[in-house]
Amino acid sequence: MSGLLTRRRALVGGAMLAAPALLLPGRARAAAIPSGVTLRLAQYKAGDALVLNLSGEDRDRPYEVAWSEFGSGNLMVEAVNAGAIDLAYGSEIPPAFAAASGARIKVIAVIRGDVNEQVVLVPKGSTVQSIADLKGKRVGYVRATTTHYYLNRMLAEAGLSFRDIQAVNLTPSDGRAAFQNGALDAWAIYGYSVPIAREAGARELRNARGILSGNYLFFASPDALADPARRAAIADHLARLSRAYRWIDDHTAELAAAQSKLLNVPEGVIRSLLENVSQKRRLVAPDAAAIASHQAVAEDFAVLGLLPKGVDVAPLWDRDFGHGLELAA
């Protein structure tokens, strides 16, 4: 009997050593990360690294962090797929295209964020009063992004399609110039471009509330997740981010001031976005609703002819990892 118990203890002990570090409590998990680990992280300019620093959540990390800035989620998917980045995030759209291309990424967590800054604008003095009035009009958007998705949905609700408008695919900077110069009758756009355009007299025709889910997906390299040390570091990083996002709730002025200096965008513009969100920024574990929302996005882009029909996003999702995360209550 004692031999059986000894063997059982050995098996249990071995299983604990082999188990992913994610299963350990947060502090124990961080302490279990061996020295010499570097986590390669993607961010947008003035993004998560700044929030972690201002909130104090970047202190006493038991691993190194190497940040890389990207201008789009599509580029982040490419970097993670190539093994150059361990963890990145973007809207639901880049991972939908990843599912079609067979890119090696795994969705492990979800940011629930703002959609109020995703809008259709019309110039000052425009007679356009509804989405239906856009028929035959010149409408700027950014192809294969959230603007493409919600503009398509808005047109469909008004009984229209992209064929009924003069759709003009423009980068945000080119779109801003075209809108200011009167070359567009409407502009589907997001982010800081929205309050800047409003200050110049633009009017919001409609925002994307009720169309966009507000889900932004954290996706990781499968190789990083298979490495116990980097897997534990990713879990610790996300726990820190979860707390940092809650810090934003009571520190919008501080964050706006810091971002203004880095982005060269007026502080008031940034603050207006931070203080008028559709929902507070939160990090949550994946669930069935998030996967269903992602699938709906993929199917809409299939109808638009940008993705093949039958794309299944579910295999990209790693719900086991997400359910082990320690997220701020």
Secondary structure, 3 states (H helix, E strand, C coil): CHHHHHHHHHHHHHHHHHCCHHHCCHHHHHHCCCCCCEEEEEECCCCHHHHHHHHCCCCCCCCEEEEEECCCHHHHHHHHHCCCCCEEEEECHHHHHHHHHCCCCEEEEEEECCCCCCEEEECCCCCCCCHHHHCCCEEEECCCCHHHHHHHHHHHHCCCCHHHCEEEECCHHHHHHHHHCCCCCEEEECCCHHHHHHHCCCEEEEECECCECCEEEEEECHHHHHCHHHHHHHHHHHHHHHHHHHHHCCCHHHHHHHHHHHHCCCHHHHHHHHCCCCCCCEEECCCHHHHHHHHHHHHHHHHCCCCCCCCCCHHHECHHHHHCCCCCC
